[in-house]
Amino acid sequence: MPQRTLGTLTIGQAPRPDVVPIIDRHVPACIRRIHRGVLDGLSHSEIAARYAAEDGEPALVTRLQDGSVVELSRHRMRDGVQRSLALLESEGCDVILLLCTGTFDGLQCDRAWLVEPDHIIPGMVAGLVEHRQLGIIVPIAGQIESEAGKWRTLAQPPIFATASPYTDPPDAVGEAGAALKSQAAEAILLDCIGFTERHRAALAGLRLPVILSNAVVAKAVGELFGG
């Protein structure tokens, strides 16, 4: 039987050392991996020229290989993501996991099974929390409004706090979680692929369920591969 292949696509640069270990934990070791990024090989000036977010437009945030953080136009990034998906398909990927919790309209693959976190996480979280109050931590304040539409499946509107997995220490995530708990949050979602187990650990003292977005989608992909 031919070896099956998982492709991962970050909106930044690959590989993602913060996310890959979480994927490896849930996807069988026998599955071949190909990690790609929309911004692979681009300089800071090229990234800014092609994808920089303008004031007031929906933005996404990611970290580059040199550790710097960039905000990107969701609208302009969409075409870059679609081109990169086609390249991963041409490399023989059976499943492609998009490493971004932001929303993109109309992405598609001809043959590969495309896994988009924003298609999985809202429905799963809605089923888990039901009527309870969900608190969501996002990396930049602008996403509270720009990504609000994906939470329509929740029984009641979520409440939000902001902390970046890229530029803030884990303590800032803990403080954001404490602020949400003070507003009656009964569970917390870390809504960015860049949040990791160390950020979940920073919330442990709150004694609330904490949902890690990249773990959710990694587990889902593992199911597709029979893991």
Buried (B, 14 or more C-beta within 10 A) or exposed (E): EEEBBBBBBBBBBBBBEBBBEBBEEBBEEEBBBBBBBBBBEBEEEEBEEBBEBEEEEBBBBBBBBEEEBBBBBBBBBBEBBBEBBEEBBEEBBBBBBBBBBBBBEEBEBEEBEBBBBBBBBBEBBBEEBEEBBBBBBBBBEBBBEBBBEBBEEBEEEBBBBBBBBBEBEBEBBBBBBBBBBEEEBBBBBBBBBBBBBEBBEBBEEBEBBBBBBBBBBBBBBBEBBEB
